[in-house]
Amino acid sequence: MQKDDFFKEARSDLSGPLHGIRVLEATTSWAGPMCGCMLADLGADVIKVEALDGEVARKLPPYLTGEPGRIGFLHATVNRNKRSLTLDLRRDEGREIFLKLTARADVIVQNFRPGTFDKWGIGYGHCRQVKPDIIYVSISGFGQFGANFDRVGYDPLAEAESGFMSLNGAPDGLPTRCATYLCDDLAGLHGALSTVAALRHRDLTGEGQHIDIALLDAVLFQSNGFLSLAALGQPLPRLGNQSMLSAPVDVFECRDGQIYVAVLLDSHWRVLAEMLGCPELGGDPRFATATARLQQRDECNRLLRAWLQSQTVAEAITSFNRASIPAAPVRTYHQAAADPHVRERDMLQQVEQEDGKVAPLTGPAAKFSRTPLHIRRRAAALGEHNEEILADLGYDAVARQRLHSIKVI
């Protein structure tokens, strides 16, 4: 299918499938902002509430457009498509503004330590008093209840405590954290998906609800059943790039680079045996099934490794694609960013930043044929929308100036 054919019935009059939904996001770092980012990318009007000095992601280098602009790449990535309101939520006036915004919102997203917003008078119980059908999403390290609910929770802690880190890395090395904020990302995605489900429930019943998302729960849910196997006492060895389900599966060296190959099906093995010049191994009982090949993992890897050493990456990929054997070149992010396929999929979108410079931002993953997703606006400057948001709430210029002078905004 051509790209134009996929989008031939696209509408341009809507921000996305969540057009008309209002979200009040009071978050910091990555998990909460990712939830808000997903909802904003999907077309919701997201107001991001920040402390007067801004959230931490704004300040962390490297800077997207260079040192003078000091636009943190994390902030630019996860806070696009949102409006910015600075607000001291610890002050009575700040709480009052937050609750006024709540009365007009569909969703609240917050990722502060459990109990913090209750202490400030803007917890779920407080917010549902002004908006009974509010959907209130709380994201934290360990959840709103349970023995560890009040512990500080960050992505690496969830990776370590969940068991993920114990299986990640080389078999003879130390447990290794993920290169990205995996638990934060998963919690943000579960938060956004749960929000959409709760909106559907609200539309059917008129009921709002409190959604509790924990980083630990999110990564355990995405553990591919390992938590169940562990509960049953099954061994879970660290395999690095290899698989507990089949062989050969690993990273292999070619003449000019590396390639990842996954021979998952018995039919894949029979085809591979032909490619390797060993057709008799296709039906050999020692290799014919995935279970048998796991017992011969080293020999399977040796045979494939020897063949690939004479191939270039391009030659090997062509051969594997022709044979429908799963394989991919091992690339850097720099190489992925230059890939024409990645570009055509709009995974990099050129966006003008607050300093006037243009920078490539990672685009939304989902493609909607009727309501396409775009980065509609850059990440806002700190407090950029204070005036318009407060004016919309009925605060006149004098009242807004007063709030500014007493440092509520």
Secondary structure, 3 states (H helix, E strand, C coil): CCHHHHCCCCCCCCCCCCCCCEEEEECCCCHHHHHHHHHHHCCCEEEEEECCCCCHHHCCCCECCCCCCCCEHHHHHHCCCEEEEECCCCCHHHHHHHHHHHHHCCEEEECCCCCHHHHHCCCHHHHHHHCCCCEEEEEECCCCCCCCCCCCCCHHHHHHHHCHHHHCCCCCCCCCCCCCCHHHHHHHHHHHHHHHHHHHHHHHHCCCEEEEEEHHHHHHHCCCCHHHHHHCCCCCCCCCCCCCCCCCEEEEECCCCEEEEECCCHHHHHHHHHHCCCHHHHCCCCCCCHHHHHHCHHHHHHHHHHHHCCCCHHHHHHHHHHHCCCEEECCCHHHHHCCHHHHHCCCEEEEECCCCCEEEEECCCCCCCCCCCCCCCCCCCCCCCHHHHHHHCCCCHHHHHHHHHCCCC
